[in-house]
Amino acid sequence: MPSKRTGTGQDSTRGRTVQEDWFAWLPDEMDPLFGATRIELASSNVILNVALDEGLALCEREQFTLAKERVIAFAELFDRLAIRLRLVIRTIEDHGSHFETLPNVTALDPKNFRGTTAQRISFMDSLFGKVVFRGRTRFFHKLHALKEIIEELQKETRIIVEDVSDGWPVSPYRAFDGPSRDMSDSHRDPSYSRPTREVSGSTSGASLSGFFREISESPRMKFGIAWGSFGMLAVPLAALVAGGMAERVALFILLGAILPVQYVIFVASKNLVATSRRTVAPDEESSHEEAFPKERPKFEPTIDTRVWKELEVLGYDLNTCMGETTVVLKSFFCALPADELEAFRQKLVTLVPALLTVNPRRP
C-alpha cells in the first residue's frame, strides 16, 4: 500500500504511470468527490446489468413477450449510464482545457471492446496515440474517442430497440436523431436488400451530401470505409515515417488526404453495389421475395434471443467505457491542484446533480 500523500498536482504525478495513479492516495478534500462519482457510475452500471441478465434469463425460459417489454427499460437504463459518462468526460475536458490540467493517460485498447464500432474507434485512438499524438493532444483525443464510442453505442442500441418494439416512447435521455427507415430494415434482416427496380435511385447517394449522410447513419459503411482509408493511407505513411519522413509531414498528408480517399472508396462501393444489383436475374429476385415475404412475424423466439445478445455486446462496451472514464478521472484528480478543486467540483455537480450531497471533506 503506497504512503498517503498530502498534496496533489502535476509536479507530484510527473514520472508516474496511470497504474500508479490508480493505487495512489487522494487528499482528504478530493477523495469524497472521486468516490461519490465512481459510486454513481457503478450504481447505474449495476442496474443496467441487472436488466440485461433479466432479459437474457427470460429468453432462456422462452418468455419472449416479457423479454420484449424489458428491452425498452434496458434502453432507458443504457441511456442513463451513457449520459452520466458523457457528462463526467465533458467536465474533465472543459476543466483541463481551461486550466491546462494534464493528467497521465494511456490510449484505448481495442482488445478491451467486443463491438466493431468501439474496436474501430479505440484502434484509431491507439494508433494516433502511439504514432502521432503526445501529451496534451493524446489526453484530449482519448476523451473525444470515449465520447464518440458512447454516442455510437447509444445509436446502435436505439436501432435494435426500435426494430423489436412498436412505437418506443420518446425518452428524456436521448440526445440524438433516430435512424432512417432504410437502416432499420437492413439491421433487422442481414439478408435484406432493396428490389432491383430501386437501384437507379441509389446511385444518387454517391453525391457529397449522400456521402456524409450515409456515413453518419450506417455504422457498417463507416467501419468499412475507415478500414479502407487506413490501408490506403495510414499503413504507407507509417512505413514512410519509419523510413525517415518527418511525423508532422506525414500527419498533414494524412489529414489532407483522408476525406478525398474516403469519398473515392464510397463512390466505388456504391457503383459496385449498383452494378451487381442490376445484373440480378429475374428468377433470383423472385426467389428472394419468396424467401422473405412481406408479411413476416415481427416476433420470433430466435429474433428475441439475438436482440438480447446484441444488447449484451453493447452493454459490455459501455461498461468498458465506464472503466476507462473512471481511470481517467482518478489520474485527473492526481494531477489536479488543490486550488482548482472547488471549480472542478462545482462544474461536476452541476452536470451530475446526484453528487450535490457530497461532503467536500472526509468525516
Protein Blocks (a to p, Z undefined) as FASTA:
>chain_A
ZZddfbecjklmgoiafklmmmpccdfklmmmmmmmmmmmmmmmmmmmmmmmmmmmmmmn
opaklmmmmmmmmmmmmmmmmmmmmmmmmmmmmmmmmnopacddddddfklpmbfklmmm
mmmmmmmmmmmmgcjlmmmmmmmmmmmmmmmmmmmmmmmmmmmpghiacdfkbccdcddf
klmmmmmpmkbccdfklmmmmmmmmpmklmmmmmmmmmklmmmmmmmmmmmmmmmmmmmm
mnopafklmmmmmmmmmmmmmmmmmmmmmmmmmmmmmmpcfklmmmmmmmmcfbdcfbdf
klmmmmmmmmmmmmmmmmmmmmmmmmmmmmmmmmmcfklmmmmmmmmmmmmmmlmmpcfb
dZZ
